C-alpha cells in the first residue's frame, strides 16, 4: 500500500467536499499546454505517483483513475500499485474517454472541477458539451485545489528563454511555423472533418512521402511533403467559393440540433 499517495488523495477529497466538487481533474500540462513541465506543474504526479510525461488524473470521492497512452502502460501499472488509483489504458477496447466516463459516473447537477489555466479551451468546451447535455453537470474552471494540499509546492518557474540554433533544432522558426498537423491539412484538402481525418489516419489510409502513417500528432510541411489518401496525392483547393445565405427568422442552421427542435 502506498500510504503517501492515499493520504494526499484523502486530503484533496476533503477540499472537494468543501467546494461541492464531485470529481476533480488534474492534467499533466502547464499553462502553455506543454507535455514536459516544470516541477511546479507536476500536480498529477504528486497525487498519483505516476511520473510519465502524459496522463490525466480523475479523482472522485469513491475512486481515482489515471488515463495514459500506450507508451506508459507498463510504467503506470507499476507506479500506481498500492495507490488506489486505477489505470485506464487509452485507446484500448472498452476503455472510455474521460468525458464519456464522467458522463456515466456523475449524477445530475453535480460539479466537475479543475484548474482551467492548465486545460485547453478546446478540451474545456468538449467537457462542457458532453456533461451539460441531459444531466446539467456544472464545471468549475477556477479550482486549484492542488495548492491547498501540496503545501511545499515549488514556486512558479521564471527561467531565461534559450533560442536553439538551427544546427540543433534542425529547422528555422519560419519553417516550423509553416508546419501543420496532418489531419488539419487533410481537412483543408476537403477530405472530411478533422475528427474524421484522424480516424482515417489511425486506419492506415494516409501516407506522407510514401510512408503509411498510423499515429496522430504528425506535422507536415505542405511545401515539401507529399500527402496521399487512398493512394492518391491530395492538395488544398486553390480557390474557395463562399456562398452567403439568408436565414429567415425562426429558422435553425445546423447539422444536428442538440435541443431536438422541429425541422
C-alpha positions, 0 to 999 in steps of 0.5 A, a space after each residue: 500500500 502506498 500510504 503517501 499517495 492515499 493520504 494526499 488523495 484523502 486530503 484533496 477529497 476533503 477540499 472537494 467536499 468543501 467546494 461541492 466538487 464531485 470529481 476533480 481533474 488534474 492534467 499533466 500540462 502547464 499553462 502553455 499546454 506543454 507535455 514536459 513541465 516544470 516541477 511546479 506543474 507536476 500536480 498529477 504526479 504528486 497525487 498519483 505517483 505516476 511520473 510519465 510525461 502524459 496522463 490525466 488524473 480523475 479523482 472522485 470521492 469513491 475512486 481515482 483513475 489515471 488515463 495514459 497512452 500506450 507508451 506508459 502502460 507498463 510504467 503506470 501499472 507499476 507506479 500506481 500499485 498500492 495507490 488506489 488509483 486505477 489505470 485506464 489504458 487509452 485507446 484500448 477496447 472498452 476503455 472510455 474517454 474521460 468525458 464519456 466516463 464522467 458522463 456515466 459516473 456523475 449524477 445530475 447537477 453535480 460539479 466537475 472541477 479543475 484548474 482551467 489555466 492548465 486545460 485547453 479551451 478546446 478540451 474545456 468546451 468538449 467537457 462542457 458539451 458532453 456533461 451539460 447535455 441531459 444531466 446539467 453537470 456544472 464545471 468549475 474552471 477556477 479550482 486549484 485545489 492542488 495548492 491547498 494540499 501540496 503545501 511545499 509546492 515549488 514556486 512558479 518557474 521564471 527561467 531565461 528563454 534559450 533560442 536553439 540554433 538551427 544546427 540543433 533544432 534542425 529547422 528555422 522558426 519560419 519553417 516550423 511555423 509553416 508546419 501543420 498537423 496532418 489531419 488539419 491539412 487533410 481537412 483543408 484538402 476537403 477530405 472530411 472533418 478533422 475528427 474524421 481525418 484522424 480516424 482515417 489516419 489511425 486506419 492506415 489510409 494516409 501516407 506522407 512521402 510514401 510512408 503509411 502513417 498510423 499515429 496522430 500528432 504528425 506535422 507536415 510541411 505542405 511545401 515539401 511533403 507529399 500527402 496521399 489518401 487512398 493512394 492518391 496525392 491530395 492538395 488544398 483547393 486553390 480557390 474557395 467559393 463562399 456562398 452567403 445565405 439568408 436565414 429567415 427568422 425562426 429558422 435553425 442552421 445546423 447539422 444536428 440540433 442538440 435541443 431536438 427542435 422541429 425541422 
